């Protein structure tokens, strides 16, 4: 379920967003609105994602956290000559995407990662100097975003207390 981060074989990044199945096994609950074991866990706050990382770290005895903005970009790689419709669950022409789809339902990117763009916005780690702020970043866009927005690799500064049916996360 993990792949080396490009350029750094020491760090391993989840190939997909954390599924509801995995989240439920670690946390004993599922906050998701869009249900499905193979769908990304959704409708959780930044703190919910951080708490999952802390608990998983304790269970496996290794550090687990959210990826940084830079690590997210490294995993994404270049979008040059990429056809987003083959890699990203987004709102195409006439699409009415209102919920996340199963993870890895489309092709992986050139580094082997799925759904870095589209499907579910992903919480990413706050800057070290931003640890007391209620704001956090969500990256990658979601299933309701048009491909033109996904191609710009959206990173939004939002309240970490927000939760929505199109917000999930992955781990490093």
Secondary structure, 3 states (H helix, E strand, C coil): CEEEECCEEEEEEECCCCEHHHHHHHHCCCCCCCCCCCEECCCCCHHHHHHHHHHHHHHHCCCCCECCHHHHHHHHCCCCCCCHHHCCECECCCCCCCCCCECCCCCCCCCCCCCCCECCEEEECCCHHHCCCCEEEEECCCCCCEHHHHHCCCEEEEECCCCCCCEEECEC
